[in-house]
Amino acid sequence: MMTPTLQLHLDDAWFQVCELSRLTPGRGVAALLPDGRQAAVFVDRSGRAYAIDNRDPFTGAQVLSRGLLGTAGGRPFVASPLLKQRFDLETGRCLDDEAVTVRAYPVRTGA
């Protein structure tokens, strides 16, 4: 039996990040991508996976993976651990400044 994995869609191909069992629901991890960027990867308590850029656009620090997960108006978000701006996990849009976004990556889980 194959172990389920988490994969991100990058440049017309799927990139395997890790085994799904290595992720703790409600907590993020940083994943190094092939081009040197980082993605913040999350699994919420219902088992849904998300991935956005790990770089906080307000500070330039690679910290979004260490943020707190929550919901606002039914939308899942992560709050930056530094200045607390909230980023929608599905779209990457900043909920506190609509002019700011981070990249959101399509994700899938599978064997």
N, C-alpha and C positions, 0 to 999 in steps of 0.2 A: 504494500500500500504506500502510495506517495504522500509525503507530508505537504499540506497546503502552504503555499507561499504568497507573499505580497509582491505585486509587480506594478511598476509605474510605466506609463506610456511616454517615451522620449523619442523625438525625431523619427516618427513612423515605425518604431519598434518597441517591444515590451522589454523592460529591464527588471530582472529579479532583484529585489531588495533584501529579503530575508524570509525565514520561515515565519509564518503567521503566529505560531506559538511563542515566538521570542518577544512579541509585543504585549505590553500590559495595557488592558483597557483603561482609558482615561489618562494615560501618560504618553508623551511623545518621545521619539528618538530622532537623531540626525542621521541621514544616510548620505554618503559620498557618491555622487553621480559620476559617470564616465568622463564628463567634460570638466570635472573639478568643482562644479557647484555642489551645494548641499540642499537636500530636501528635508523638511520636517514631516515625519510620518506619524500618524495617529490611528488608533482603533478606539472607537467610543465604546461605552458600556453595552451597547446593543450589538456590537461586533462589526459595525460599519467602518471601513478604512478610508482615510483621507491622506493627501499629501500636498503640501504647498512649499514654496521656497522657504528656507530656514533663515534667510537674511531679513532682519527687521529694517524696513526702509527708513525709519525715523532715526535710527542710531548707527546703522551699518553693521551691527553685531550679528553674528550667527547664533541666534538665541530662541527663535520661535518654537523650536522643538521642546523647550523647557517651560513653555507657557501653560496656563491653566485653561482647560476646556470648559465650555459652557454653551448655553443656547440663548438666543435673543429673538423673540418673535418667531420661534420655531426653527431658526437657522443655527446650525452648529458653528461655533467659533473657537479660536484660540486667542487668549489675551497675552500680549507680549509681556515677559517677565520684567522688562525694564520700565517702559513708560505706560504700559497697560492698554495700548490701543488694541482693539479687537479685530481679528481678520476672519472673514467667512471661510470656512474650510472647504466649501464647495466651489466658490468663485474666486477666492483670493482678495475680494474687495474689503477695504478697511471700513468697518462699521462706524468709525468715529471721524473719518475724513474721506468722503467719497471720491476725492481726487487721487487717492493712493490705493494701489493694488499690489499684490504679490502674485507670482505665477501659481496657479493651481494645476496639479497634475492628475490626469485620469488614472485611476487605480483599478486593479482587479485582484481577486484572490483565486487561486487555483493550484492544481498539482503540477 
